[in-house]
Amino acid sequence: MTEPASKSHVRPFVVGEGRISAYLCCLFGVLSLLGVLAFMFPSYLTTPELRAAYNPAHLRVVMAAGLIAAAGFGGFALYQKAERKLAVLGLSAGLIAMLLGGPDVVQGVVTPGALYIGVDWFIIGLLTTGIGFVVLERLAPLRRDQSVLRGDWALDLKHFLLHHLLIGFFLFAGNYVVHNWFGWAVVPAVGAFIGGLPFVVQFILLMFMVDFGQYWAHRAYHNNDFLWRVHSVHHSTEHMDWLAGSRLHILEPLITRTVGLITMAVLGFDQGPMNAYILFIGFHATFIHANCSYDLKRLDGIFVTPRHHHWHHAKADAAMNKNYAIHFSFLDRLFGSFYLPKEWPEEYGVVHGAPPEGLLKQQLHPFK
């Protein structure tokens, strides 16, 4: 299996040369600065749901560790004269963060109802999902020659940043649709029955109901001209890894999350199973795109596994319009869209009519 060529491909890293340190310095320095700004302006740079869940004292400890790491990695990179621009950028961001207060920065006052972007959502997502899956991909890579900073990594990171920053907009739009367009569909007796079910039963039922709705939404993406132009942005990535799932046209998470919110609200699931499902889908959606060789063959007939979803992204005529399910692969068997050879795909991407490169061009693509 060979890796497709790409203009943005980064040559493989060598331990000890200093290039890894330069990238890590830039990562931790910039994230520390964003963290300080989020503390200073919580009303505008943090999500209300996350503010209620995390402990600021713990985040200050993480920020201190990040600043120390940025200084250490940056110093080593400069000593090795490797990627000095990145090292200087990371060290400069860390210095600005310290001048603004660093881990001891004074937390700003929260103004209820303010419009916000999810800077904290982006930081936490990159530190947990990103670093966690990079480790998993290095431990058991499907394509050993694929670098962490593979082709088009910068474009997919921009998508990752955009969709995390816009979390507030997605939630606002989804909740507006649910409450103003589908409030009539809420049946209190149904909600009371489902709310009385055990936690595990609610969780599995929620997975199935959301997947059933998203199966048909996903199928519509592939069979409607306009929706396919939207969805083709997601399929245009030629490298599968933890970051590939972030390449999405802005309309896709808006539609997909709204479908999920409608299911949750109309059927009346408890908050506990819904929170657990949100955590699960964040992990599962990343896992099935990852550059990992975990081949869960015994689960293929029931659940969506990485190999099942990799074939959905395969650049092969036989795999076109197959494997629409998000969680339960038996939906594909039931509705005739199941396709799962024993091997893994050789190539990924759009077979015909790929969208252009570039974040803005891809957002404009469906409207041309």
C-alpha atoms as a printed R data frame, in Angstrom:
    type eleno elety resid chain resno       x       y      z
1   ATOM     1    CA   MET     A     1   0.000   0.000  0.000
2   ATOM     2    CA   THR     A     2   1.558   3.270 -1.090
3   ATOM     3    CA   GLU     A     3   0.820   6.737  0.160
4   ATOM     4    CA   PRO     A     4  -0.501   9.190 -2.470
5   ATOM     5    CA   ALA     A     5   1.735  12.120 -3.247
6   ATOM     6    CA   SER     A     6   0.767  15.522 -1.894
7   ATOM     7    CA   LYS     A     7   2.156  19.057 -1.985
8   ATOM     8    CA   SER     A     8   1.795  19.388  1.779
9   ATOM     9    CA   HIS     A     9   3.524  16.115  2.661
10  ATOM    10    CA   VAL     A    10   6.104  16.478  5.444
11  ATOM    11    CA   ARG     A    11   9.216  14.297  5.251
12  ATOM    12    CA   PRO     A    12   9.447  11.575  7.926
13  ATOM    13    CA   PHE     A    13  10.706  12.609 11.343
14  ATOM    14    CA   VAL     A    14  13.917  11.310 12.855
15  ATOM    15    CA   VAL     A    15  14.129  11.120 16.637
16  ATOM    16    CA   GLY     A    16  16.805  13.477 17.984
17  ATOM    17    CA   GLU     A    17  17.069  15.804 14.984
18  ATOM    18    CA   GLY     A    18  14.948  18.498 16.643
19  ATOM    19    CA   ARG     A    19  12.094  18.748 14.133
20  ATOM    20    CA   ILE     A    20   9.645  16.883 16.375
21  ATOM    21    CA   SER     A    21  10.557  19.261 19.203
22  ATOM    22    CA   ALA     A    22   9.907  22.299 16.993
23  ATOM    23    CA   TYR     A    23   6.408  21.120 16.113
24  ATOM    24    CA   LEU     A    24   5.650  20.250 19.751
25  ATOM    25    CA   CYS     A    25   6.945  23.644 20.870
26  ATOM    26    CA   CYS     A    26   4.619  25.377 18.427
27  ATOM    27    CA   LEU     A    27   1.692  23.179 19.483
28  ATOM    28    CA   PHE     A    28   2.066  23.702 23.229
29  ATOM    29    CA   GLY     A    29   2.982  27.379 22.943
30  ATOM    30    CA   VAL     A    30  -0.004  28.291 20.768
31  ATOM    31    CA   LEU     A    31  -2.441  26.187 22.809
32  ATOM    32    CA   SER     A    32  -1.178  27.791 26.032
33  ATOM    33    CA   LEU     A    33  -1.766  31.258 24.607
34  ATOM    34    CA   LEU     A    34  -5.265  30.273 23.483
35  ATOM    35    CA   GLY     A    35  -5.890  28.883 26.954
36  ATOM    36    CA   VAL     A    36  -4.899  32.163 28.593
37  ATOM    37    CA   LEU     A    37  -7.194  34.088 26.256
38  ATOM    38    CA   ALA     A    38 -10.036  31.670 27.041
39  ATOM    39    CA   PHE     A    39  -9.544  32.352 30.763
40  ATOM    40    CA   MET     A    40  -9.555  36.095 30.127
41  ATOM    41    CA   PHE     A    41 -12.661  36.116 27.928
42  ATOM    42    CA   PRO     A    42 -14.721  33.062 28.977
43  ATOM    43    CA   SER     A    43 -18.027  34.485 27.726
44  ATOM    44    CA   TYR     A    44 -16.760  34.676 24.151
45  ATOM    45    CA   LEU     A    45 -14.138  31.924 23.893
46  ATOM    46    CA   THR     A    46 -15.592  29.029 25.915
47  ATOM    47    CA   THR     A    47 -18.670  26.828 25.630
48  ATOM    48    CA   PRO     A    48 -21.191  26.947 28.499
49  ATOM    49    CA   GLU     A    49 -21.563  23.154 28.573
50  ATOM    50    CA   LEU     A    50 -17.814  22.644 28.988
51  ATOM    51    CA   ARG     A    51 -17.465  25.433 31.549
52  ATOM    52    CA   ALA     A    52 -19.883  23.530 33.770
53  ATOM    53    CA   ALA     A    53 -17.941  20.269 33.377
54  ATOM    54    CA   TYR     A    54 -14.251  21.047 33.855
55  ATOM    55    CA   ASN     A    55 -12.279  22.276 36.859
56  ATOM    56    CA   PRO     A    56 -10.375  25.545 36.155
57  ATOM    57    CA   ALA     A    57  -7.711  24.608 38.716
58  ATOM    58    CA   HIS     A    58  -6.895  21.448 36.759
59  ATOM    59    CA   LEU     A    59  -6.701  23.422 33.517
60  ATOM    60    CA   ARG     A    60  -4.211  25.825 35.097
61  ATOM    61    CA   VAL     A    61  -1.966  22.872 35.931
62  ATOM    62    CA   VAL     A    62  -2.238  21.625 32.340
63  ATOM    63    CA   MET     A    63  -1.412  25.122 31.068
64  ATOM    64    CA   ALA     A    64   1.684  25.320 33.274
65  ATOM    65    CA   ALA     A    65   2.837  21.937 31.959
66  ATOM    66    CA   GLY     A    66   2.223  23.112 28.392
67  ATOM    67    CA   LEU     A    67   4.302  26.259 28.870
68  ATOM    68    CA   ILE     A    68   7.169  24.267 30.403
69  ATOM    69    CA   ALA     A    69   6.976  21.766 27.528
70  ATOM    70    CA   ALA     A    70   6.978  24.568 24.933
71  ATOM    71    CA   ALA     A    71  10.086  26.113 26.484
72  ATOM    72    CA   GLY     A    72  11.900  22.790 26.687
73  ATOM    73    CA   PHE     A    73  11.057  21.600 23.187
74  ATOM    74    CA   GLY     A    74  11.723  25.046 21.721
75  ATOM    75    CA   GLY     A    75  15.126  25.287 23.347
76  ATOM    76    CA   PHE     A    76  16.147  21.868 22.013
77  ATOM    77    CA   ALA     A    77  14.884  22.702 18.502
78  ATOM    78    CA   LEU     A    78  16.881  25.945 18.418
79  ATOM    79    CA   TYR     A    79  19.956  24.123 19.695
80  ATOM    80    CA   GLN     A    80  19.584  21.600 16.876
81  ATOM    81    CA   LYS     A    81  18.793  24.408 14.369
82  ATOM    82    CA   ALA     A    82  15.683  22.510 13.266
83  ATOM    83    CA   GLU     A    83  12.499  24.226 12.042
84  ATOM    84    CA   ARG     A    84  13.573  27.419 13.790
85  ATOM    85    CA   LYS     A    85  10.567  29.434 12.574
86  ATOM    86    CA   LEU     A    86   8.176  27.000 14.249
87  ATOM    87    CA   ALA     A    87  10.240  26.986 17.422
88  ATOM    88    CA   VAL     A    88  10.336  30.784 17.546
89  ATOM    89    CA   LEU     A    89   6.578  30.928 16.943
90  ATOM    90    CA   GLY     A    90   5.912  28.509 19.797
91  ATOM    91    CA   LEU     A    91   8.292  30.276 22.172
92  ATOM    92    CA   SER     A    92   6.836  33.670 21.276
93  ATOM    93    CA   ALA     A    93   3.287  32.431 21.896
94  ATOM    94    CA   GLY     A    94   4.390  31.002 25.236
95  ATOM    95    CA   LEU     A    95   6.094  34.275 26.180
96  ATOM    96    CA   ILE     A    96   2.961  36.295 25.358
97  ATOM    97    CA   ALA     A    97   0.914  33.828 27.409
98  ATOM    98    CA   MET     A    98   3.227  34.377 30.386
99  ATOM    99    CA   LEU     A    99   3.095  38.163 30.019
100 ATOM   100    CA   LEU     A   100  -0.707  37.945 30.119
101 ATOM   101    CA   GLY     A   101  -0.584  35.989 33.357
102 ATOM   102    CA   GLY     A   102   0.189  32.418 32.335
103 ATOM   103    CA   PRO     A   103  -1.330  29.763 34.625
104 ATOM   104    CA   ASP     A   104  -2.207  32.485 37.149
105 ATOM   105    CA   VAL     A   105  -4.151  34.640 34.694
106 ATOM   106    CA   VAL     A   106  -7.194  36.301 36.233
107 ATOM   107    CA   GLN     A   107 -10.392  34.672 35.025
108 ATOM   108    CA   GLY     A   108 -12.836  37.033 33.346
109 ATOM   109    CA   VAL     A   109 -16.469  37.486 34.280
110 ATOM   110    CA   VAL     A   110 -18.986  35.241 32.505
111 ATOM   111    CA   THR     A   111 -21.780  37.073 30.725
112 ATOM   112    CA   PRO     A   112 -24.773  34.718 30.251
113 ATOM   113    CA   GLY     A   113 -26.160  34.504 26.739
114 ATOM   114    CA   ALA     A   114 -23.093  35.957 24.974
115 ATOM   115    CA   LEU     A   115 -22.228  34.723 21.480
116 ATOM   116    CA   TYR     A   116 -19.143  32.508 21.689
117 ATOM   117    CA   ILE     A   117 -16.691  30.378 19.744
118 ATOM   118    CA   GLY     A   118 -15.382  27.104 21.159
119 ATOM   119    CA   VAL     A   119 -11.704  27.831 21.751
120 ATOM   120    CA   ASP     A   120 -11.781  25.602 24.835
121 ATOM   121    CA   TRP     A   121 -13.486  22.846 22.792
122 ATOM   122    CA   PHE     A   122 -10.651  23.059 20.242
123 ATOM   123    CA   ILE     A   123  -7.893  22.961 22.890
124 ATOM   124    CA   ILE     A   124  -9.378  20.005 24.756
125 ATOM   125    CA   GLY     A   125 -10.137  18.149 21.496
126 ATOM   126    CA   LEU     A   126  -6.586  18.548 20.211
127 ATOM   127    CA   LEU     A   127  -4.975  17.556 23.517
128 ATOM   128    CA   THR     A   128  -7.170  14.503 24.089
129 ATOM   129    CA   THR     A   129  -8.372  13.161 20.750
130 ATOM   130    CA   GLY     A   130  -5.362  14.334 18.786
131 ATOM   131    CA   ILE     A   131  -2.553  13.197 21.043
132 ATOM   132    CA   GLY     A   132  -4.397  10.023 22.084
133 ATOM   133    CA   PHE     A   133  -4.970   8.846 18.535
134 ATOM   134    CA   VAL     A   134  -1.506   9.819 17.325
135 ATOM   135    CA   VAL     A   135  -0.186   7.425 19.977
136 ATOM   136    CA   LEU     A   136  -2.635   4.683 18.920
137 ATOM   137    CA   GLU     A   137  -1.684   5.128 15.269
138 ATOM   138    CA   ARG     A   138   2.006   4.881 16.083
139 ATOM   139    CA   LEU     A   139   1.469   1.724 18.173
140 ATOM   140    CA   ALA     A   140  -0.493  -0.165 15.511
141 ATOM   141    CA   PRO     A   141  -0.373   1.697 12.173
142 ATOM   142    CA   LEU     A   142  -2.273   0.428  9.157
143 ATOM   143    CA   ARG     A   143   0.121   2.260  6.824
144 ATOM   144    CA   ARG     A   144   3.494   2.367  8.488
145 ATOM   145    CA   ASP     A   145   4.948   4.773  5.916
146 ATOM   146    CA   GLN     A   146   2.245   7.392  6.555
147 ATOM   147    CA   SER     A   147   3.639  10.260  8.599
148 ATOM   148    CA   VAL     A   148   1.722  11.980 11.400
149 ATOM   149    CA   LEU     A   149   1.964  15.123  9.273
150 ATOM   150    CA   ARG     A   150   0.933  13.339  6.100
151 ATOM   151    CA   GLY     A   151  -0.257  14.974  2.899
152 ATOM   152    CA   ASP     A   152  -2.946  17.649  3.359
153 ATOM   153    CA   TRP     A   153  -2.610  17.525  7.147
154 ATOM   154    CA   ALA     A   154  -2.693  21.333  7.323
155 ATOM   155    CA   LEU     A   155  -5.987  21.497  5.404
156 ATOM   156    CA   ASP     A   156  -7.621  18.923  7.676
157 ATOM   157    CA   LEU     A   157  -6.318  20.733 10.766
158 ATOM   158    CA   LYS     A   158  -8.040  23.887  9.486
159 ATOM   159    CA   HIS     A   159 -11.279  21.910  9.203
160 ATOM   160    CA   PHE     A   160 -10.727  20.579 12.732
161 ATOM   161    CA   LEU     A   161 -10.239  24.131 14.022
162 ATOM   162    CA   LEU     A   162 -13.248  25.532 12.139
163 ATOM   163    CA   HIS     A   163 -15.729  22.909 13.324
164 ATOM   164    CA   HIS     A   164 -14.569  23.114 16.924
165 ATOM   165    CA   LEU     A   165 -14.783  26.899 16.997
166 ATOM   166    CA   LEU     A   166 -18.298  26.788 15.535
167 ATOM   167    CA   ILE     A   167 -19.678  24.345 18.125
168 ATOM   168    CA   GLY     A   168 -21.852  27.117 19.592
169 ATOM   169    CA   PHE     A   169 -23.404  27.876 16.214
170 ATOM   170    CA   PHE     A   170 -24.144  24.187 15.564
171 ATOM   171    CA   LEU     A   171 -25.795  23.771 18.960
172 ATOM   172    CA   PHE     A   172 -27.818  26.970 18.606
173 ATOM   173    CA   ALA     A   173 -29.057  26.065 15.125
174 ATOM   174    CA   GLY     A   174 -29.838  22.468 16.097
175 ATOM   175    CA   ASN     A   175 -31.737  23.449 19.223
176 ATOM   176    CA   TYR     A   176 -33.676  26.091 17.301
177 ATOM   177    CA   VAL     A   177 -34.825  23.507 14.752
178 ATOM   178    CA   VAL     A   178 -35.694  20.976 17.454
179 ATOM   179    CA   HIS     A   179 -37.760  23.324 19.594
180 ATOM   180    CA   ASN     A   180 -39.399  25.394 16.856
181 ATOM   181    CA   TRP     A   181 -39.977  22.802 14.140
182 ATOM   182    CA   PHE     A   182 -40.308  19.492 15.972
183 ATOM   183    CA   GLY     A   183 -41.804  20.422 19.324
184 ATOM   184    CA   TRP     A   184 -45.115  19.012 18.102
185 ATOM   185    CA   ALA     A   185 -43.556  15.523 17.829
186 ATOM   186    CA   VAL     A   186 -42.740  15.220 21.536
187 ATOM   187    CA   VAL     A   187 -45.046  12.683 23.213
188 ATOM   188    CA   PRO     A   188 -44.724  12.870 27.029
189 ATOM   189    CA   ALA     A   189 -45.792   9.237 27.478
190 ATOM   190    CA   VAL     A   190 -43.012   8.041 25.169
191 ATOM   191    CA   GLY     A   191 -40.450  10.183 26.984
192 ATOM   192    CA   ALA     A   192 -41.622   8.867 30.360
193 ATOM   193    CA   PHE     A   193 -41.305   5.261 29.154
194 ATOM   194    CA   ILE     A   194 -37.828   5.707 27.662
195 ATOM   195    CA   GLY     A   195 -36.659   7.766 30.643
196 ATOM   196    CA   GLY     A   196 -37.647   4.887 32.913
197 ATOM   197    CA   LEU     A   197 -35.422   2.371 31.108
198 ATOM   198    CA   PRO     A   198 -32.035   1.372 32.575
199 ATOM   199    CA   PHE     A   199 -29.025   3.498 31.594
200 ATOM   200    CA   VAL     A   200 -27.448   0.833 29.370
201 ATOM   201    CA   VAL     A   201 -30.718   0.132 27.548
202 ATOM   202    CA   GLN     A   202 -31.241   3.844 26.909
203 ATOM   203    CA   PHE     A   203 -27.683   4.176 25.621
204 ATOM   204    CA   ILE     A   204 -28.008   1.286 23.131
205 ATOM   205    CA   LEU     A   205 -31.471   2.422 22.033
206 ATOM   206    CA   LEU     A   206 -30.152   5.947 21.520
207 ATOM   207    CA   MET     A   207 -27.268   4.613 19.421
208 ATOM   208    CA   PHE     A   208 -29.684   2.659 17.253
209 ATOM   209    CA   MET     A   209 -32.254   5.421 16.788
210 ATOM   210    CA   VAL     A   210 -29.657   8.057 15.925
211 ATOM   211    CA   ASP     A   211 -27.909   5.639 13.581
212 ATOM   212    CA   PHE     A   212 -31.174   4.744 11.861
213 ATOM   213    CA   GLY     A   213 -31.870   8.421 11.145
214 ATOM   214    CA   GLN     A   214 -28.304   9.155 10.106
215 ATOM   215    CA   TYR     A   215 -28.196   6.079  7.874
216 ATOM   216    CA   TRP     A   216 -30.903   7.573  5.658
217 ATOM   217    CA   ALA     A   217 -29.406  11.053  5.886
218 ATOM   218    CA   HIS     A   218 -26.046   9.572  4.846
219 ATOM   219    CA   ARG     A   219 -27.669   7.701  2.002
220 ATOM   220    CA   ALA     A   220 -29.306  10.934  0.837
221 ATOM   221    CA   TYR     A   221 -25.871  12.594  0.794
222 ATOM   222    CA   HIS     A   222 -24.757  10.041 -1.777
223 ATOM   223    CA   ASN     A   223 -27.877  10.082 -3.945
224 ATOM   224    CA   ASN     A   224 -28.790  13.774 -4.201
225 ATOM   225    CA   ASP     A   225 -26.659  15.995 -6.434
226 ATOM   226    CA   PHE     A   226 -26.456  18.978 -4.085
227 ATOM   227    CA   LEU     A   227 -26.015  16.896 -0.930
228 ATOM   228    CA   TRP     A   228 -23.295  14.870 -2.641
229 ATOM   229    CA   ARG     A   229 -21.359  18.058 -3.434
230 ATOM   230    CA   VAL     A   230 -21.593  18.836  0.289
231 ATOM   231    CA   HIS     A   231 -20.539  15.338  1.349
232 ATOM   232    CA   SER     A   232 -17.827  14.982 -1.310
233 ATOM   233    CA   VAL     A   233 -15.704  17.390  0.736
234 ATOM   234    CA   HIS     A   234 -15.511  14.714  3.448
235 ATOM   235    CA   HIS     A   235 -14.657  12.027  0.898
236 ATOM   236    CA   SER     A   236 -11.953  14.090 -0.797
237 ATOM   237    CA   THR     A   237  -9.278  13.212  1.769
238 ATOM   238    CA   GLU     A   238  -6.730  10.753  0.372
239 ATOM   239    CA   HIS     A   239  -5.272   9.822  3.762
240 ATOM   240    CA   MET     A   240  -7.195   8.101  6.525
241 ATOM   241    CA   ASP     A   241  -6.209   8.964 10.078
242 ATOM   242    CA   TRP     A   242  -7.633  10.600 13.223
243 ATOM   243    CA   LEU     A   243  -7.751  13.978 11.477
244 ATOM   244    CA   ALA     A   244  -9.488  12.810  8.281
245 ATOM   245    CA   GLY     A   245 -12.944  12.729  9.865
246 ATOM   246    CA   SER     A   246 -12.721  16.490 10.463
247 ATOM   247    CA   ARG     A   247 -12.772  17.345  6.767
248 ATOM   248    CA   LEU     A   248 -16.411  18.370  6.402
249 ATOM   249    CA   HIS     A   249 -18.407  21.017  4.644
250 ATOM   250    CA   ILE     A   250 -19.961  23.287  7.256
251 ATOM   251    CA   LEU     A   251 -23.482  22.154  6.269
252 ATOM   252    CA   GLU     A   252 -22.762  18.498  7.045
253 ATOM   253    CA   PRO     A   253 -22.266  18.684 10.830
254 ATOM   254    CA   LEU     A   254 -25.137  21.160 10.937
255 ATOM   255    CA   ILE     A   255 -27.485  18.630  9.314
256 ATOM   256    CA   THR     A   256 -26.080  15.532 11.004
257 ATOM   257    CA   ARG     A   257 -26.082  16.953 14.532
258 ATOM   258    CA   THR     A   258 -29.577  18.330 14.064
259 ATOM   259    CA   VAL     A   259 -30.816  14.856 13.096
260 ATOM   260    CA   GLY     A   260 -29.256  13.504 16.298
261 ATOM   261    CA   LEU     A   261 -30.697  16.279 18.469
262 ATOM   262    CA   ILE     A   262 -34.169  15.712 17.030
263 ATOM   263    CA   THR     A   263 -33.967  12.013 17.916
264 ATOM   264    CA   MET     A   264 -32.789  12.723 21.460
265 ATOM   265    CA   ALA     A   265 -35.362  15.444 22.133
266 ATOM   266    CA   VAL     A   266 -38.405  13.796 20.562
267 ATOM   267    CA   LEU     A   267 -37.884  10.425 22.265
268 ATOM   268    CA   GLY     A   268 -37.055  11.929 25.653
269 ATOM   269    CA   PHE     A   269 -33.769  10.251 26.609
270 ATOM   270    CA   ASP     A   270 -32.247  11.099 29.987
271 ATOM   271    CA   GLN     A   271 -29.292  13.494 30.134
272 ATOM   272    CA   GLY     A   272 -26.920  10.796 31.416
273 ATOM   273    CA   PRO     A   273 -27.224   8.446 28.394
274 ATOM   274    CA   MET     A   274 -27.119  11.452 26.047
275 ATOM   275    CA   ASN     A   275 -23.857  12.716 27.587
276 ATOM   276    CA   ALA     A   276 -22.371   9.221 27.407
277 ATOM   277    CA   TYR     A   277 -23.389   8.935 23.763
278 ATOM   278    CA   ILE     A   278 -21.808  12.293 22.889
279 ATOM   279    CA   LEU     A   279 -18.521  11.112 24.428
280 ATOM   280    CA   PHE     A   280 -18.798   7.752 22.659
281 ATOM   281    CA   ILE     A   281 -19.498   9.186 19.218
282 ATOM   282    CA   GLY     A   282 -16.552  11.570 19.551
283 ATOM   283    CA   PHE     A   283 -14.250   8.590 20.095
284 ATOM   284    CA   HIS     A   284 -15.927   6.218 17.627
285 ATOM   285    CA   ALA     A   285 -16.079   8.711 14.747
286 ATOM   286    CA   THR     A   286 -12.348   9.321 15.113
287 ATOM   287    CA   PHE     A   287 -11.507   5.636 15.578
288 ATOM   288    CA   ILE     A   288 -13.183   4.438 12.369
289 ATOM   289    CA   HIS     A   289 -11.178   6.977 10.330
290 ATOM   290    CA   ALA     A   290  -7.874   6.315 12.098
291 ATOM   291    CA   ASN     A   291  -4.713   4.916 10.544
292 ATOM   292    CA   CYS     A   292  -4.927   1.881 12.830
293 ATOM   293    CA   SER     A   293  -4.642  -1.768 11.910
294 ATOM   294    CA   TYR     A   294  -7.174  -2.972 14.485
295 ATOM   295    CA   ASP     A   295  -9.237  -5.453 12.483
296 ATOM   296    CA   LEU     A   296 -12.283  -6.345 14.588
297 ATOM   297    CA   LYS     A   297 -13.582  -9.109 12.328
298 ATOM   298    CA   ARG     A   298 -15.909 -10.682 14.894
299 ATOM   299    CA   LEU     A   299 -17.786  -7.385 15.195
300 ATOM   300    CA   ASP     A   300 -18.062  -6.608 11.473
301 ATOM   301    CA   GLY     A   301 -21.500  -8.123 11.130
302 ATOM   302    CA   ILE     A   302 -23.007  -5.988 13.891
303 ATOM   303    CA   PHE     A   303 -20.932  -2.853 14.429
304 ATOM   304    CA   VAL     A   304 -19.181  -0.365 12.168
305 ATOM   305    CA   THR     A   305 -15.464  -1.109 12.464
306 ATOM   306    CA   PRO     A   306 -12.509   0.792 11.002
307 ATOM   307    CA   ARG     A   307 -12.223  -1.566  8.004
308 ATOM   308    CA   HIS     A   308 -15.965  -1.184  7.315
309 ATOM   309    CA   HIS     A   309 -15.702   2.612  7.230
310 ATOM   310    CA   HIS     A   310 -12.382   2.667  5.390
311 ATOM   311    CA   TRP     A   311 -14.150   0.882  2.532
312 ATOM   312    CA   HIS     A   312 -16.794   3.609  2.572
313 ATOM   313    CA   HIS     A   313 -13.955   6.038  1.791
314 ATOM   314    CA   ALA     A   314 -12.238   3.765 -0.738
315 ATOM   315    CA   LYS     A   315 -11.390   5.164 -4.148
316 ATOM   316    CA   ALA     A   316 -12.879   2.174 -5.957
317 ATOM   317    CA   ASP     A   317 -15.960   1.810 -8.149
318 ATOM   318    CA   ALA     A   318 -17.082  -1.339 -6.313
319 ATOM   319    CA   ALA     A   319 -17.168   0.521 -2.990
320 ATOM   320    CA   MET     A   320 -19.188   3.503 -4.203
321 ATOM   321    CA   ASN     A   321 -22.434   4.142 -2.289
322 ATOM   322    CA   LYS     A   322 -21.747   1.428  0.274
323 ATOM   323    CA   ASN     A   323 -21.499   1.240  4.083
324 ATOM   324    CA   TYR     A   324 -23.713   4.162  5.119
325 ATOM   325    CA   ALA     A   325 -24.180   3.074  8.741
326 ATOM   326    CA   ILE     A   326 -22.428   5.021 11.485
327 ATOM   327    CA   HIS     A   327 -22.658   2.544 14.393
328 ATOM   328    CA   PHE     A   328 -24.497  -0.638 13.392
329 ATOM   329    CA   SER     A   329 -23.293  -2.338 10.222
330 ATOM   330    CA   PHE     A   330 -26.319  -4.666 10.181
331 ATOM   331    CA   LEU     A   331 -28.294  -1.679  8.844
332 ATOM   332    CA   ASP     A   332 -26.196  -1.901  5.694
333 ATOM   333    CA   ARG     A   333 -26.909  -5.628  5.462
334 ATOM   334    CA   LEU     A   334 -30.609  -4.998  6.012
335 ATOM   335    CA   PHE     A   335 -30.883  -2.299  3.334
336 ATOM   336    CA   GLY     A   336 -28.475  -3.747  0.766
337 ATOM   337    CA   SER     A   337 -25.520  -1.372  1.119
338 ATOM   338    CA   PHE     A   338 -23.011  -3.665  2.876
339 ATOM   339    CA   TYR     A   339 -19.575  -4.085  1.283
340 ATOM   340    CA   LEU     A   340 -16.604  -5.516  3.164
341 ATOM   341    CA   PRO     A   341 -13.771  -7.406  1.416
342 ATOM   342    CA   LYS     A   342 -11.275  -9.165  3.648
343 ATOM   343    CA   GLU     A   343  -8.443  -6.773  2.748
344 ATOM   344    CA   TRP     A   344  -8.149  -3.039  3.414
345 ATOM   345    CA   PRO     A   345  -8.542  -0.449  0.621
346 ATOM   346    CA   GLU     A   346  -5.481   0.614 -1.349
347 ATOM   347    CA   GLU     A   347  -6.560   4.213 -2.034
348 ATOM   348    CA   TYR     A   348  -9.000   6.764 -0.666
349 ATOM   349    CA   GLY     A   349 -10.759   9.731 -2.194
350 ATOM   350    CA   VAL     A   350 -13.492  10.719 -4.630
351 ATOM   351    CA   VAL     A   351 -13.705   8.530 -7.726
352 ATOM   352    CA   HIS     A   352 -15.343  11.142 -9.980
353 ATOM   353    CA   GLY     A   353 -15.527  14.934 -9.618
354 ATOM   354    CA   ALA     A   354 -13.392  15.633 -6.559
355 ATOM   355    CA   PRO     A   355 -13.875  19.056 -4.932
356 ATOM   356    CA   PRO     A   356 -11.047  21.615 -5.124
357 ATOM   357    CA   GLU     A   357  -8.276  21.953 -2.563
358 ATOM   358    CA   GLY     A   358  -8.434  24.673  0.073
359 ATOM   359    CA   LEU     A   359 -10.774  25.323  2.985
360 ATOM   360    CA   LEU     A   360 -12.708  28.221  1.426
361 ATOM   361    CA   LYS     A   361 -12.949  26.612 -2.017
362 ATOM   362    CA   GLN     A   362 -14.358  23.450 -0.454
363 ATOM   363    CA   GLN     A   363 -16.997  25.444  1.445
364 ATOM   364    CA   LEU     A   364 -18.053  27.138 -1.795
365 ATOM   365    CA   HIS     A   365 -17.977  23.925 -3.848
366 ATOM   366    CA   PRO     A   366 -21.642  22.805 -3.372
367 ATOM   367    CA   PHE     A   367 -22.976  26.157 -4.579
368 ATOM   368    CA   LYS     A   368 -21.157  26.167 -7.925
